[in-house]
Amino acid sequence: MGWAGAAAAAELPAHDPLRIVIVSDEVNPHMLSDAELVQPGDLSAAIGNAASGISIAELDEVSSQCVDDALAALSSGVDVLVYFAHQSARGCDGSDRQAQLTTAVQAHLQDGGGVVVFHHGMYSAGGKEAILQLLGARADSIEWDTTAGQDVIAISPQHFVADNGVEYSGMRSFSGAGVAAGEYPFFNNTPDEHYESFTLLTEGGESRTILFASAGADGSAARVLGYDLHRAGWGGHVVYYQPGEYQPNALDDLSGNNFQILANAIVYAATTQEEGGGGDSAGTSGGEDSGGVDGSGGAADDSGGTSGDGATGGPNPPGEDGDGGGDGCSCRSTGDRVPAAGWLFALLAGLRLTVRRRAR
């Protein structure tokens, strides 16, 4: 998949300029240098780079320890929240603002807004329990691997986030974590940080597409690396992607696989809406702990979703010129929530692209 001779920028369909707010903070358990560690400011620098391929209307990166501006942005309306916060949220006056942030993110999703959870945004920490339930998972342990790194295996390779512009080095067998045994495309990140204990937090009636997974070379320690989540009452989607500790792999190469996936996730989350949002059923409690996906637990998919066979069964991705999406994607403007259309056509086009790219 992907195209030979890719330019030094993410490959994206035409889209309206996006309003993006990032909530971020820093943890450095492996004592990496500034050039090696993804830190606050690095995400906005990469996303806002003129060569990123992402069209920007507004971009603001806010510390998780001073979230006042992020709360104001969510209240006034943004297209995408990128959540890269290991710590529980605090206001600029030092007060606890995590409950307020969780409520704002829930309202954002109900209103059709998108959320991209990046790397340690899904890591557990005191006070984050409700927002992790809302976002659909939690991570509880880490391992830094400088030898074998981590294979990023595309479980749903025709989904826009996993397919668009991504170069896979080959195919490998995979099973576990609720995914059907089979051969899937993959690429490798070395070094990389593993989340060895990763638990999906499910709710009845949700639709969750497993996008990426990983395991050891011998198939051990199967774990989910990414998904696309939609729940009852939401107009928008949550997209999660785990690899992101090591800056040279994650952000420095704007045409590299990891930044391409992040850019895909941002555009997808910004431009994919569902009918029936705006309700109050997308709570932050009452969800079910599905058990770990660290090799023994299964990934739940209550809607008959696609965590096993690679079919997305979900909303349509952004259009691609000449490949099933018309002339691009229509992004949200304040007050407008436009349901996506033409999923089947886009899916067939994506399958055609998958076959063509594998043949290269």
Disulfide bonds with the S-S distance in Angstrom:
Cys66-Cys92 1.79
